[in-house]
């Protein structure tokens, strides 16, 4: 008895697409995982890249999902959805890197956050955030967040990544990675507490 694509698991669908070029199985993968792809594009495509580049990422959704199917390595023991999310995130980061050929200066900032989002943080939320961060086992987390957000000098100006990286002897990208990873954990924690 032949299984219909809707009843097959991701690995079976991927195998059918790779081995037989099965278009109905590929369409089922697209139907299941388009949401992840679109969410990652909207989350990681920086606002500073041209709208045409974002439209290109959106318009070529199926092509990028197909590439992810072809390159997915099931032996790594991760779900296809996780792999697709990471694959899409790197597409967005690469789009940002292609856009930016100018050298970094002291005003270099994380592409994935806006000053408005920091301005909107209310003091009680900020208190909760720092309480959580101070409990982190990684001492770099508290240093990065304190330098980034507490050193306003009365002007509420965010400290550039370059200065933070130099101060704690870490690369700019390393600081941003630690910062963004902590933000993701914070979002999960706060979502759970408000659900």
N, C-alpha and C positions, 0 to 999 in steps of 0.2 A: 504494500500500500504506500503510495507516494504522499509524503507530508506536504501540506500547503505552507508557503513561506511564513504566514502569520503564526504557525504553531512550531516553527523551528527556532532553536536557540541561535545566538549570534555566531558561534563557531561554525555551526552547520551552514548557515547562510554565507559566511565568508568563504568557506570551502567551495560551495557551489559557484560563487562569483569567480573565484580564482581559477578553479579547474574547468568550468563549463561556460563561463561568461553569462551566467543566468541573470537575465535582466529583472525578472520578477523578484528574485532573492535580493538583488541589489536595491531595488525600489523599497523593499521591506526594511533594509538597513537604513536607507535614507529616511523613511517614515519614522523609524524608532529613534534615530539619533540626530535628526536635524535640530531639535531643540537644544542639545548640548553644543552643537556647532555654533548656532546663532547666539546662544548665551555667552560663549567664550569670545566671539567676535565683538559683541557689545560690551563685554567686560574689559577686554584687553586691547582692542584697537584704540590707540590714544586719540584724544580729541584733536591733537595737533596735526594728524595726517590728513591729507586731502580727502574730501568726501568721496571723490572718484575712487580712491584706493579702498575705502570701506565698501563702496558699492561693488567693486571688483570682487572683494572677499565674499560678499553676500551672493552675487550673481554666479560665482564659481563654486558654490557650496557643494554641488554633487561631484564635481571634479575633485575637490579636496577630500571629500569623504571616500571617493574611489581610491585615491592615493593612499589614504589611511588604511583601507581594506587591504591593498596590495602589500603595504609595508608592515602590517600588524604581525607581531611575533608572539604567538600564543604560548610559546615555551617560557616566556618571561612571567607567566602566571599573574597577569593583570587583565582586567576586563577591557573589552573593546571600547566601551564608553570612556574609560579613564584614558586609554591611549589616544582616542580621538580628541578628547579635551586638551591633552598636552600637545598633540600635533597642531591643533588650531591655535593654541596660545603662542606657539613658536612662529606660526604663519604671521600672526599679528605683530609679534616683536620684530620679525624680519621686515615687515612693511614699515615699521617705525624706523628701523635702522637704515633702510634704503632712503627714507625721506631726509634723514639727518646726516649730512656730510660735513657740517661745520664742527670745528673743534669745541670741546667742552669749555665753559667758562665758569666763573664763580656763581652764576645764576642758574646753572644746570639744575634741573629738578626732575623728580620722578614723573614720567609721562602719565602714570595711571591714577593720579590723584589731582584734585583741584584745590586751589586756595579756598574756594567757597565751602567745600566739604569740611575743612578745618574750622573755618569761621562759624559754621553752624553748630559745632559741638557745644553743648551746654555744659556748664561747670560740673553738674552732678554726673553727667556721662563721662566727662574727662577724669573725674575722681575715680569712678569705677574702672575706667580703662587703666589708669596708672596703678591702681590697687592690684589688678590682674597682672600687669606687666612686672611689678615688683616681686611677684611670686614666681617669675620665670627662673628656670635653672640656668639659662644662658645669660651671663652677665652683660653680654653685648647688647641684648634687647633693651635693657633699662637705659644703657648709655645712649643708644641710638634714639630712643623715644624722648629721653630727657633733653638731649641736645636739639633734636628736631623741633619739639613743640614747647618746651618750657623756656628755652632761651629766647624769649620774645623781646627782651630789652625794652619793655613797655610799648613797643610798636607793633606787636603781634606779627612780626615778620618771621617766616619760617627759615631756619638755618639751611643753607645749600648742602646738598649731599657731599660735594667735594670737601668742604670743611669738616664734616662729620667723619668721612672716610680717613682723612689725614689725621684727625685727632685720635681715632681708635685703631689706626694702623691696619685698615682693611680696604679692599677695593670699593669703588662707588657701587658697582653692581652687587657686590657682596652685602653692603649695607642695605641696598634697596630690597634684595632678596629676603634678608632677615626681617626687615620692616613689613614687607607685603605678606610674608608667611605668618607673622604675628597678627596682622590685621585680619587675615582669613580665620585664624583661630578665634579671635575676638568676635568676629561676626557670628560664627557658629555658637559661641558661648552666649552672646546676647540674644540670638534668635531663640535658643532653647529657653532662656529665662523669660522671654515675652510670649512664648507659645502657650 
